[in-house]
Amino acid sequence: MSETYIPRNSSHIAQAEYDREERSLTITFQSGDVYEYDEVPFDVFLGLQNAASAGQYFHRVIKDRFAYEQV
């Protein structure tokens, strides 16, 4: 089961999708690049949804903290 989040007015992130079974977070950036982050806790995805700035949250909490690959 996956959940999708589309941040409003984000200049950095176009969409984020979280797969609960795989514990993976797939982020589509405004540039069109797509990255999948592994072993991401669900509360990190919730934090992204509730952040005042999705881009700042990504840089502070997600980037360089989880294994990832470009897809």
ROMITOR-831415 format. One record per atom (N, C-alpha, C): residue number from 1; residue in one letter; chain; x, y, z. Coordinates in steps of 0.001 Angstrom, whole numbers, plus 524288, in hexadecimal, padded with zeros to 5 digits. Atoms other than C-alpha are relative to their C-alpha. Layout:
BEGIN
ATOM; nr; rest; kette; xx; yy; zz
ATOM; NUM; a; A; X; Y; Z $
...
//
This chain:
BEGIN
ATOM; nr; rest; kette; xx; yy; zz
ATOM; 1; m; A; 8034F; 7FB67; 80000 $
ATOM; 1; m; A; 80000; 80000; 80000 $
ATOM; 1; m; A; 80379; 804D5; 80000 $
ATOM; 2; s; A; 7FCE1; 7FB41; 8002E $
ATOM; 2; s; A; 8055B; 80D3A; 7FC7D $
ATOM; 2; s; A; 7FC87; 804C9; 80098 $
ATOM; 3; e; A; 802AE; 7FB09; 7FF55 $
ATOM; 3; e; A; 801B1; 81B26; 7FF85 $
ATOM; 3; e; A; 802F7; 8041E; 7FCF8 $
ATOM; 4; t; A; 7FD9D; 7FBDD; 80318 $
ATOM; 4; t; A; 80433; 82710; 7F71A $
ATOM; 4; t; A; 7FEFE; 80549; 8028E $
ATOM; 5; y; A; 80062; 7FAAD; 7FDF6 $
ATOM; 5; y; A; 806CE; 834E5; 7FB8B $
ATOM; 5; y; A; 801F9; 803B8; 7FBC9 $
ATOM; 6; i; A; 7FE78; 7FBFE; 803C1 $
ATOM; 6; i; A; 80736; 84096; 7F26D $
ATOM; 6; i; A; 80034; 8052F; 802EF $
ATOM; 7; p; A; 7FF95; 7FB1A; 7FD1C $
ATOM; 7; p; A; 80C91; 84C93; 7F94F $
ATOM; 7; p; A; 7FDFD; 80499; 7FCD5 $
ATOM; 8; r; A; 801CB; 7FB37; 8028A $
ATOM; 8; r; A; 8063D; 85984; 7F633 $
ATOM; 8; r; A; 80466; 803F7; 80008 $
ATOM; 9; n; A; 7FC47; 7FBAD; 8006B $
ATOM; 9; n; A; 80F06; 8646A; 7F180 $
ATOM; 9; n; A; 8059E; 7FE8E; 8015A $
ATOM; 10; s; A; 7FA92; 80177; 7FF11 $
ATOM; 10; s; A; 81BB4; 85CB8; 7F2A4 $
ATOM; 10; s; A; 80323; 800E6; 7FB08 $
ATOM; 11; s; A; 7FCA2; 7FF17; 80484 $
ATOM; 11; s; A; 82674; 86153; 7E9A5 $
ATOM; 11; s; A; 803E8; 7FB96; 7FF4C $
ATOM; 12; h; A; 7FC24; 8042C; 80010 $
ATOM; 12; h; A; 82E3B; 85508; 7EC80 $
ATOM; 12; h; A; 7FDA0; 7FA9A; 7FEEE $
ATOM; 13; i; A; 80252; 8053F; 80044 $
ATOM; 13; i; A; 82548; 84928; 7EDD3 $
ATOM; 13; i; A; 7FAB7; 80035; 7FD45 $
ATOM; 14; a; A; 804F3; 8004A; 802D6 $
ATOM; 14; a; A; 81A6E; 845CB; 7E447 $
ATOM; 14; a; A; 7FC4C; 7FC17; 80283 $
ATOM; 15; q; A; 8034B; 80421; 7FDCE $
ATOM; 15; q; A; 815A3; 83953; 7EAD6 $
ATOM; 15; q; A; 80351; 7FC57; 80344 $
ATOM; 16; a; A; 7FD7D; 803FE; 7FCD0 $
ATOM; 16; a; A; 8190D; 82F67; 7F549 $
ATOM; 16; a; A; 7FC36; 7FB79; 8009F $
ATOM; 17; e; A; 80336; 804AE; 7FF62 $
ATOM; 17; e; A; 81409; 8217E; 7F607 $
ATOM; 17; e; A; 802AE; 7FC55; 803D0 $
ATOM; 18; y; A; 7FDDE; 80377; 7FC00 $
ATOM; 18; y; A; 815E5; 81886; 801BA $
ATOM; 18; y; A; 7FD7B; 7FAA7; 7FF8F $
ATOM; 19; d; A; 801D0; 8056E; 80028 $
ATOM; 19; d; A; 814C5; 809B3; 800F7 $
ATOM; 19; d; A; 800E9; 7FDA7; 80563 $
ATOM; 20; r; A; 7FF95; 801FA; 7FAA2 $
ATOM; 20; r; A; 811E1; 80452; 80E89 $
ATOM; 20; r; A; 80280; 7FA99; 80044 $
ATOM; 21; e; A; 7FDD2; 80547; 7FFE7 $
ATOM; 21; e; A; 81551; 7F645; 80B40 $
ATOM; 21; e; A; 805E1; 80004; 7FF0E $
ATOM; 22; e; A; 7FA6F; 7FFBC; 80164 $
ATOM; 22; e; A; 82277; 7F9B2; 80548 $
ATOM; 22; e; A; 80302; 803F3; 80352 $
ATOM; 23; r; A; 7FDA5; 7FBB3; 7FD02 $
ATOM; 23; r; A; 824EF; 80548; 80E69 $
ATOM; 23; r; A; 80368; 80365; 7FC75 $
ATOM; 24; s; A; 7FD22; 7FCD3; 803C8 $
ATOM; 24; s; A; 8292C; 80CD5; 80269 $
ATOM; 24; s; A; 7FD13; 8050D; 7FEEC $
ATOM; 25; l; A; 80210; 7FADA; 8012F $
ATOM; 25; l; A; 82739; 81B18; 7FF3E $
ATOM; 25; l; A; 80205; 80190; 7FAA8 $
ATOM; 26; t; A; 7FE88; 7FE60; 80542 $
ATOM; 26; t; A; 8272C; 81F1B; 7F0FF $
ATOM; 26; t; A; 7FE9D; 805BD; 7FF65 $
ATOM; 27; i; A; 800CB; 7FA66; 8008D $
ATOM; 27; i; A; 828F0; 82D8F; 7EE8D $
ATOM; 27; i; A; 800F2; 80195; 7FA5F $
ATOM; 28; t; A; 7FF7F; 7FDAB; 80532 $
ATOM; 28; t; A; 82690; 8342D; 7E190 $
ATOM; 28; t; A; 800F8; 805D0; 800CC $
ATOM; 29; f; A; 7FE94; 7FA83; 7FF6B $
ATOM; 29; f; A; 82D56; 84144; 7E0F0 $
ATOM; 29; f; A; 7FDC0; 8032E; 7FB7C $
ATOM; 30; q; A; 80210; 7FC88; 8040E $
ATOM; 30; q; A; 828B9; 84CF3; 7D921 $
ATOM; 30; q; A; 80320; 7FF8C; 7FAF2 $
ATOM; 31; s; A; 7FCA4; 800AA; 80495 $
ATOM; 31; s; A; 83422; 84A5A; 7CFD7 $
ATOM; 31; s; A; 7FE77; 7FB46; 7FCBC $
ATOM; 32; g; A; 80178; 804DC; 8029B $
ATOM; 32; g; A; 82DF4; 83D4A; 7CC56 $
ATOM; 32; g; A; 80328; 7FB59; 801DB $
ATOM; 33; d; A; 7FCE4; 80446; 7FDDB $
ATOM; 33; d; A; 83875; 8354D; 7D33F $
ATOM; 33; d; A; 7FCD5; 7FD22; 80428 $
ATOM; 34; v; A; 802D4; 8033D; 7FC42 $
ATOM; 34; v; A; 83310; 82A02; 7DB4D $
ATOM; 34; v; A; 803FA; 7FCC6; 80305 $
ATOM; 35; y; A; 7FC7D; 802FA; 7FCA3 $
ATOM; 35; y; A; 83A1C; 823F0; 7E6DA $
ATOM; 35; y; A; 7FCC4; 7FCB8; 803C4 $
ATOM; 36; e; A; 80281; 8036E; 7FC31 $
ATOM; 36; e; A; 83651; 81886; 7EF7D $
ATOM; 36; e; A; 8039D; 7FF5F; 804AD $
ATOM; 37; y; A; 7FD24; 8005A; 7FB17 $
ATOM; 37; y; A; 83ABB; 818AD; 7FDAC $
ATOM; 37; y; A; 7FE29; 7FB2A; 802EC $
ATOM; 38; d; A; 80132; 804FE; 7FD7F $
ATOM; 38; d; A; 83B69; 80BC9; 80521 $
ATOM; 38; d; A; 7FFE9; 80063; 805F0 $
ATOM; 39; e; A; 80058; 8008D; 7FA4C $
ATOM; 39; e; A; 837D6; 80829; 8131E $
ATOM; 39; e; A; 7FEA6; 80527; 802AA $
ATOM; 40; v; A; 801C4; 7FB01; 7FDD5 $
ATOM; 40; v; A; 830FA; 8150B; 815B8 $
ATOM; 40; v; A; 7FB5D; 7FEEF; 803A9 $
ATOM; 41; p; A; 8046E; 800B7; 7FC6E $
ATOM; 41; p; A; 82843; 814CC; 821DF $
ATOM; 41; p; A; 7FB40; 8032F; 7FE36 $
ATOM; 42; f; A; 804D2; 7FD5F; 8018C $
ATOM; 42; f; A; 81A18; 81898; 81FAA $
ATOM; 42; f; A; 7FFA5; 8057A; 8025A $
ATOM; 43; d; A; 8005D; 7FAD3; 7FD8A $
ATOM; 43; d; A; 81B5F; 823E1; 82948 $
ATOM; 43; d; A; 8032C; 80427; 7FD0E $
ATOM; 44; v; A; 7FD1C; 7FC45; 8033B $
ATOM; 44; v; A; 82567; 82A2A; 8202A $
ATOM; 44; v; A; 7FC86; 801E9; 7FB8C $
ATOM; 45; f; A; 803BC; 7FE7C; 80413 $
ATOM; 45; f; A; 81B34; 829FF; 81553 $
ATOM; 45; f; A; 7FBD8; 803A7; 80238 $
ATOM; 46; l; A; 803D5; 7FC87; 7FD7E $
ATOM; 46; l; A; 81145; 82FF1; 81EAE $
ATOM; 46; l; A; 80257; 8055B; 8010E $
ATOM; 47; g; A; 7FD59; 7FB16; 7FF13 $
ATOM; 47; g; A; 81B27; 83A53; 82251 $
ATOM; 47; g; A; 80068; 8033C; 7FB0A $
ATOM; 48; l; A; 7FFBC; 7FD4E; 80508 $
ATOM; 48; l; A; 81CE3; 83DA1; 813FA $
ATOM; 48; l; A; 7FABB; 80275; 7FEB5 $
ATOM; 49; q; A; 80544; 7FE06; 80116 $
ATOM; 49; q; A; 80E28; 83F29; 8128F $
ATOM; 49; q; A; 7FEAE; 804BA; 8035D $
ATOM; 50; n; A; 80173; 7FBE3; 7FC48 $
ATOM; 50; n; A; 80D47; 8480D; 81E63 $
ATOM; 50; n; A; 803DE; 80480; 8003B $
ATOM; 51; a; A; 7FBFB; 7FBF7; 7FFCD $
ATOM; 51; a; A; 81960; 8503B; 81BEF $
ATOM; 51; a; A; 7FE19; 80519; 7FD86 $
ATOM; 52; a; A; 80144; 7FAEA; 80246 $
ATOM; 52; a; A; 817ED; 85EBA; 81955 $
ATOM; 52; a; A; 80287; 80084; 7FA9C $
ATOM; 53; s; A; 7FD46; 80003; 80501 $
ATOM; 53; s; A; 821CA; 85CD9; 80E49 $
ATOM; 53; s; A; 801D6; 7FA77; 7FEDB $
ATOM; 54; a; A; 7FE89; 80559; 80161 $
ATOM; 54; a; A; 822D2; 84F80; 807C5 $
ATOM; 54; a; A; 805C2; 7FFB9; 7FE73 $
ATOM; 55; g; A; 7FA91; 7FFF4; 801B0 $
ATOM; 55; g; A; 82FDE; 8531E; 801B1 $
ATOM; 55; g; A; 803C9; 80069; 8048C $
ATOM; 56; q; A; 7FC9A; 7FF75; 7FB6E $
ATOM; 56; q; A; 835F9; 8577F; 80E7B $
ATOM; 56; q; A; 7FFEC; 7FB0F; 80350 $
ATOM; 57; y; A; 80065; 804E6; 7FD08 $
ATOM; 57; y; A; 830EC; 84B50; 8155E $
ATOM; 57; y; A; 8032A; 7FBC1; 7FD51 $
ATOM; 58; f; A; 7FD07; 803E1; 802F1 $
ATOM; 58; f; A; 8369C; 842D3; 80A9E $
ATOM; 58; f; A; 805DA; 800A5; 80109 $
ATOM; 59; h; A; 7FA68; 7FF1A; 7FF44 $
ATOM; 59; h; A; 84404; 8491F; 80C00 $
ATOM; 59; h; A; 801B9; 7FEF7; 8059F $
ATOM; 60; r; A; 7FEA5; 80094; 7FA81 $
ATOM; 60; r; A; 843C4; 848A0; 81AD9 $
ATOM; 60; r; A; 7FF7D; 7FA5D; 801EF $
ATOM; 61; v; A; 80153; 8050C; 7FDA8 $
ATOM; 61; v; A; 83DFD; 83B0F; 81D2C $
ATOM; 61; v; A; 8010A; 7FB50; 7FC6D $
ATOM; 62; i; A; 7FFD1; 80479; 80395 $
ATOM; 62; i; A; 83EBD; 83290; 810E8 $
ATOM; 62; i; A; 8051A; 7FFAF; 7FCED $
ATOM; 63; k; A; 7FB6C; 80005; 8037A $
ATOM; 63; k; A; 849E9; 83671; 807EA $
ATOM; 63; k; A; 804E1; 7FE2F; 802EF $
ATOM; 64; d; A; 7FB16; 8021D; 7FDF5 $
ATOM; 64; d; A; 85686; 82EF1; 80A83 $
ATOM; 64; d; A; 7FF6B; 7FCFE; 80522 $
ATOM; 65; r; A; 800D2; 8030A; 7FB41 $
ATOM; 65; r; A; 8505A; 82788; 815E5 $
ATOM; 65; r; A; 7FDDA; 7FA82; 7FEE9 $
ATOM; 66; f; A; 80218; 80516; 80185 $
ATOM; 66; f; A; 84A56; 81C22; 80E8A $
ATOM; 66; f; A; 80284; 7FE4D; 7FADA $
ATOM; 67; a; A; 7FE01; 80209; 804FC $
ATOM; 67; a; A; 84F8E; 8134B; 803D9 $
ATOM; 67; a; A; 7FC06; 80151; 7FBC8 $
ATOM; 68; y; A; 8038F; 7FE75; 80425 $
ATOM; 68; y; A; 849F1; 81766; 7F6CC $
ATOM; 68; y; A; 80244; 7FE79; 7FAB9 $
ATOM; 69; e; A; 7FE4F; 800BE; 8055A $
ATOM; 69; e; A; 84A66; 81540; 7E848 $
ATOM; 69; e; A; 7FC6D; 80342; 7FC7E $
ATOM; 70; q; A; 80326; 7FD32; 803D5 $
ATOM; 70; q; A; 845E4; 81D1D; 7DCA6 $
ATOM; 70; q; A; 7FD10; 7FC02; 7FCC3 $
ATOM; 71; v; A; 80334; 803B5; 8030E $
ATOM; 71; v; A; 83ABC; 8165D; 7D598 $
ATOM; 71; v; A; 7FDE1; 80296; 7FB20 $
//
